[in-house]
Amino acid sequence: MNKLNCYLEENAFVAYLDDISANMVAIENFISTMESVDGAQVCNLYIPSNFYEIRTPDGEPTCQKIFALSADRNTRDALLRLGAIIDKAKTYPDVNNAPLRGLRQLEMRQAGGLISESADKFDWWNDNQMYAICTPSDLKFALRKHYVNELIDEKYFPSFCTHMFDNLYFSHQANTFGSLGVNYITHIKTFINHLSYLNDDVTEHFSIATTNLEKINRAAAFGVEISPESPLTRNNARAMRERYITISDQSICCEWHTKIEPQRGRIHFNAQPNRPKNITSIVGEKVIVGIFATHLLT
C-alpha cells in the first residue's frame, strides 16, 4: 500500500513550548492533528530522530521543557498524549543539525503531507504532490489528493475510505468499483470527486434546496451531475425495487444518483433527513451510499 508520508514541522511546534499556557490551543491542535495522522493506517507520521534534543527559542532542550511542564495538571494530559505519539512515530535522521527538518524532508522527497500551523507555501512547494495538514479535518482532503495522484489500487479503497469520507455510510451493494462498469484508472479522480461531494456538501444542499432542479444545479456548480429517477422509472415497480437497499431489516430508497459517464457509472445515495429510527441508529446522520451500478433498470 502506498501510504501518505506526513512530516511534522517541528520548529513551529517546539516554539509554542516557551509559553505553553498562552499557546495551549495551538499545541492541542498540533497534537490532535498528529493523533489523526498516527491513527490512520494509510499514513506514516515522521518526526526527527532527535526531537527531544531540539531547542526551543529560549535555548532550552525540548525534553527539559516538557519535563518541567509535565507536573502542571493543566498541561500534563496534553504532554502525555504528545509523548505517546512521539514514541510511535517513525523517525528520519538529522542532517547536519539542519533547521526546519520536517520542511527539508518534504522538500527532498517532493511529495507528502506537512503537519504545520499554517498552509503557507514555499518556493519549492509542489501543490500537486504536497498537502498542508493544519487541523485533523485537513487529513481527509490530503488523503483524497494522495489517492488520486498515486493511482491507489482499488483493492485498498476500503482502507482509505474511512479516513477520506467520514460522513458516508457504504452499504454492501456499494463496495466494488467494478460494479460501476467504468474504467477505474480513467475515472479515479471523478469517482473521488463524486464521493467528496456526497461527503462534504450534499446534505446541506438538500436541506436548503426547495426543488429537484435546485439540487441538481447546486451539485453541478461543484462539477458533479446528480439526478433523481424519471417519472417513467418511478412508475416501473420492478425498476424501483432495484433502488432499495436494506439496513437493519429496514428498506430505504437510494433513488438519487451521481453520473460518472452519461450512460454508465451510477452512485446511488440517500441524503434525506427523517429516516426510520432503526436506520438512524446504525448510520446516524451520514449520507448513505447505497448502490454502485453500471446502470439500473429504467
VENFENCOR-V758386 format. One record per backbone hydrogen bond with DSSP energy under -0.5 kcal/mol. CO is the residue of the C=O (numbers start at 0). NH is the residue of the N-H. If there is no record, write none. Layout:
CO:NH + CO:NH
//
This chain:
0:2 + 2:4 + 3:43 + 4:112 + 5:45 + 6:114 + 7:9 + 8:11 + 8:12 + 9:13 + 10:14 + 11:15 + 12:15 + 13:16 + 14:17 + 15:18 + 16:19 + 18:22 + 20:23 + 22:26 + 23:27 + 24:28 + 25:29 + 26:30 + 27:31 + 28:32 + 29:33 + 30:34 + 31:35 + 32:36 + 33:37 + 34:38 + 35:39 + 36:39 + 38:40 + 39:42 + 41:3 + 43:5 + 43:45 + 44:89 + 45:7 + 46:91 + 47:50 + 49:52 + 49:53 + 50:53 + 51:62 + 53:61 + 55:58 + 59:55 + 60:64 + 61:65 + 62:66 + 63:67 + 64:68 + 65:69 + 68:71 + 70:72 + 71:74 + 71:75 + 72:76 + 74:78 + 75:79 + 76:80 + 77:81 + 78:82 + 79:83 + 80:84 + 81:85 + 82:86 + 83:87 + 84:87 + 84:88 + 89:46 + 91:48 + 93:95 + 94:97 + 99:103 + 100:104 + 101:105 + 102:106 + 103:107 + 104:108 + 105:109 + 105:110 + 111:130 + 112:6 + 112:114 + 113:115 + 113:132 + 114:8 + 121:124 + 124:126 + 125:128 + 125:129 + 128:111 + 130:113 + 131:133 + 132:115 + 134:137 + 134:138 + 135:138 + 136:140 + 137:141 + 138:142 + 139:143 + 140:144 + 141:145 + 142:146 + 143:147 + 144:148 + 145:149 + 146:151 + 147:150 + 152:155 + 153:156 + 155:158 + 155:159 + 156:160 + 157:161 + 159:162 + 159:163 + 160:164 + 164:167 + 166:286 + 167:169 + 168:170 + 168:288 + 170:173 + 172:291 + 175:178 + 176:179 + 177:180 + 179:264 + 182:186 + 183:187 + 184:187 + 186:190 + 187:191 + 188:192 + 189:193 + 190:194 + 191:195 + 192:196 + 193:197 + 194:198 + 195:199 + 196:200 + 196:201 + 200:204 + 201:205 + 202:206 + 203:207 + 204:208 + 210:214 + 211:215 + 212:216 + 213:217 + 214:218 + 215:219 + 216:220 + 218:221 + 218:223 + 219:222 + 223:225 + 224:258 + 226:256 + 229:233 + 230:234 + 232:235 + 234:236 + 235:239 + 236:240 + 237:241 + 238:241 + 239:242 + 240:243 + 242:253 + 244:251 + 246:249 + 249:246 + 251:244 + 255:268 + 256:226 + 257:259 + 257:266 + 263:260 + 264:259 + 265:267 + 265:292 + 266:257 + 267:289 + 267:290 + 268:255 + 269:287 + 275:278 + 275:279 + 276:280 + 278:281 + 278:282 + 279:283 + 282:285 + 286:168 + 286:288 + 287:269 + 287:289 + 288:170 + 290:267 + 290:292 + 292:265 + 293:264
//
